[in-house]
Amino acid sequence: MERPPNLAAAIDAAAEALVDVLDTAASRHRLSVSPTQLRVLSLICARSETNVNRLAELLDVVPSSASRLCDRLEATGLLRRAADPRDRREVRLLPTAAGEEVLRELTERRHRAVQAVLDRMPVRAQSELLLGLLAFEQAAVLQAGEQQKEPTVRTA
């Protein structure tokens, strides 16, 4: 089967549409949590060993900016800081039960919004989309693994 000439452009447009659906679902959420704060909370929930320096790397910001984001989340009761039991000099960032609940509710809202769009598609197109997305994910994982294996070129 030959690749359609505008496949990359079609994927880009579909990704934009998906982002719009997800953003709309998130904006209807009644919390005073910014999209950046939600991203921080998501990153922390997904990585239990996260500290402020690692969070800063993940966000590509300076540690002081990451720390201020955490301060705001901590002030709203969505995040807490705790000493690492293995090294008390390390401070881990942990979601509170309220923080986990915010993310759970947001995930449910986003899934419902995406499902509403999927329901407008023919069942066959949904199946084809699923197969395509699974293949895309697998190819992306393989590419990421290959890129990690490549030696880093250092300059003086």
Buried (B, 14 or more C-beta within 10 A) or exposed (E): EEEEEEEEEEEEEEEEEBEEBBEEBBEEBEBEBEEEBBEBBBBBBEBEEBBBEBBBEBBEBEBEBBBEBBEBBBEBEBBBBEEEEEEEEBBBBBBBEEBBEBBEEBEEBBEEBBEEEEEEEEEEEEEEEEEEEEEEEEEEEEEEEEEEEEEEEEEE
